[in-house]
Amino acid sequence: MKLDKLPKLKKNSPKRIGRGPGSGKGKTSGRGQKGQNARGKLSIGHPHFEGGQRPLFKRLPYRRGKGNKKISKKPLVVNLRDLSSIPKGSAVNLETLIELRIVDKADAKVYGVKILGEGILTNSLNIALPTSKSAAEKITQAGGKILPGDVQKTEKTTTKKPVKPSPKKEIPSK
């Protein structure tokens, strides 16, 4: 195949609108005069157009739940029945749960993990994650331990500075 033998392809250039009266598509650019179709922004045929009433996406409240920074971050929940597949005597921390694909890596790093007491635990495990009271009881009954070293903080801790009392100004007597 030679370059001089290739067929020529004709490309139509796009219609240039609003480029003066000599072009035939100047001033109103072929939209006529006034009216809703002559104006810009959201057209009538647009799927979100609702005839001028308040659109649905503006009537609904702001996004809630996962991914919303306005709401406090709640940790991912892992129940004791999910931990029954882990071998006896092994340490359970964030990395172990990610390796066993019990929790997603990205979500676990952002939200953290908390262990709740739903289900029965048969294995004795060493757990280094925040747990609920019922989960802690069941873990100790099964012969496991709750390690305090690597525990994540799930509760909000307030680090407000103590308010110093302002010095009282003495009012001079007359």
VOGU-3710 file (C-alpha; in Angstrom, 3 decimals, decimal comma):
1> mkldklpklk> 0,000/0,000/0,000  1,343/3,404/-0,964  0,519/6,691/0,645  -0,398/8,319/-2,659  -2,916/5,543/-3,404  -4,952/6,006/-0,198  -8,541/7,210/-0,709  -9,240/10,779/0,340  -11,569/11,142/3,283  -13,767/14,216/3,363
11> knspkrigrg> -14,428/15,675/6,790  -17,207/18,177/7,304  -16,161/21,042/9,525  -18,612/21,911/12,294  -21,130/24,677/11,648  -19,780/27,987/12,991  -22,610/29,858/14,686  -22,707/33,445/15,903  -19,911/34,826/13,715  -21,532/37,901/12,249
21> pgsgkgktsg> -24,365/38,696/9,803  -22,443/37,587/6,689  -22,350/33,963/7,817  -26,119/33,567/7,759  -25,974/32,228/11,311  -25,120/35,436/13,169  -26,931/37,396/15,879  -29,519/34,869/17,139  -27,485/31,943/15,730  -30,432/30,230/14,077
31> rgqkgqnarg> -32,466/29,982/17,289  -35,115/32,535/16,341  -36,064/35,329/18,707  -36,708/35,123/22,446  -38,474/32,175/24,026  -37,165/29,257/26,044  -35,412/27,567/23,124  -33,448/30,732/22,318  -31,800/30,779/25,726  -28,915/28,757/27,161
41> klsighphfe> -28,472/26,444/30,147  -30,828/23,483/30,742  -32,938/22,647/27,697  -36,534/21,443/27,804  -35,562/18,009/26,523  -32,976/17,504/29,288  -33,842/14,558/31,571  -33,453/16,674/34,745  -35,753/19,446/33,523  -39,027/19,469/35,463
51> ggqrplfkrl> -40,919/22,355/33,926  -39,441/25,041/36,137  -40,326/23,503/39,517  -37,649/22,811/42,130  -35,593/19,888/40,716  -35,551/16,551/42,499  -31,838/16,666/43,336  -32,369/20,007/45,094  -35,440/18,768/46,986  -33,550/15,856/48,533
61> pyrrgkgnkk> -31,313/16,346/51,569  -27,549/16,194/51,300  -25,746/12,877/50,973  -25,728/10,829/54,128  -23,794/7,822/55,370  -20,575/6,337/54,059  -18,309/8,890/52,436  -20,014/11,906/54,005  -17,480/13,896/55,979  -20,160/15,853/57,851
71> iskkplvvnl> -21,234/12,761/59,793  -18,815/11,189/62,249  -16,973/8,194/60,889  -18,416/4,944/62,185  -16,129/1,905/62,171  -16,736/-1,173/60,041  -18,496/-3,917/61,990  -17,059/-7,436/62,248  -19,037/-9,981/64,258  -17,561/-12,894/66,217
81> rdlssipkgs> -19,107/-15,417/63,809  -16,886/-13,914/61,070  -13,788/-14,636/63,177  -14,588/-18,348/63,640  -12,612/-19,244/60,475  -9,359/-17,838/61,919  -6,984/-20,509/63,336  -6,785/-20,987/67,106  -4,308/-18,824/69,044  -3,580/-16,373/66,203
91> avnletliel> -3,482/-12,611/66,648  -6,335/-10,649/65,114  -5,538/-7,107/64,008  -6,331/-4,870/61,048  -3,720/-6,499/58,801  -5,025/-10,018/59,515  -8,592/-9,055/58,651  -7,415/-7,458/55,396  -5,345/-10,550/54,448  -8,303/-12,870/55,103
101> rivdkadakv> -10,532/-10,500/53,082  -12,986/-10,024/55,924  -12,760/-6,229/55,492  -11,770/-4,036/52,548  -8,318/-2,455/52,833  -9,281/1,092/51,805  -12,380/1,221/54,021  -10,585/-0,306/56,994  -7,820/2,309/56,847  -10,330/5,182/56,688
111> ygvkilgegi> -13,086/4,017/59,055  -11,364/1,478/61,313  -12,843/-1,814/62,551  -14,850/-2,731/65,649  -15,683/-6,259/66,774  -19,241/-6,906/67,951  -20,508/-9,913/69,897  -23,009/-11,454/67,472  -22,431/-15,185/67,014  -20,422/-17,782/68,913
121> ltnslnialp> -16,630/-17,833/69,091  -15,093/-21,306/69,453  -11,416/-20,426/68,917  -9,230/-18,654/71,444  -7,879/-15,556/69,702  -5,669/-12,626/70,690  -7,554/-9,553/69,533  -5,903/-6,138/69,109  -8,967/-4,200/67,928  -11,757/-2,266/69,662
131> tsksaaekit> -14,509/-4,572/70,900  -17,948/-4,212/72,398  -18,615/-5,388/75,975  -20,514/-8,502/74,859  -17,759/-9,400/72,381  -15,096/-8,975/75,086  -16,976/-11,329/77,403  -17,349/-13,999/74,718  -13,667/-13,709/73,740  -12,489/-14,235/77,331
141> qaggkilpgd> -14,944/-17,141/77,812  -13,480/-18,827/74,721  -9,994/-18,496/76,227  -8,820/-15,535/74,155  -7,244/-12,243/75,137  -7,856/-8,619/74,273  -4,533/-6,917/73,669  -4,415/-3,224/74,629  -1,270/-2,322/72,634  -2,569/-1,873/69,078
151> vqktektttk> -6,148/-0,863/69,856  -7,655/1,820/67,625  -9,658/4,632/69,173  -13,258/4,607/67,982  -14,696/7,099/70,449  -14,244/10,790/69,902  -11,771/12,272/72,310  -12,128/15,937/73,015  -8,901/17,780/73,574  -10,241/21,117/74,635
161> kpvkpspkke> -7,986/23,380/76,586  -9,253/24,358/80,017  -10,855/27,759/80,069  -8,941/30,248/82,162  -11,092/32,572/84,238  -10,782/36,143/83,085  -9,391/38,565/85,670  -12,121/40,569/87,324  -11,879/44,269/86,793  -12,369/46,347/89,853
171> ipsk> -14,761/49,213/89,402  -13,426/52,334/91,155  -15,846/53,672/93,738  -16,861/57,293/93,679
//
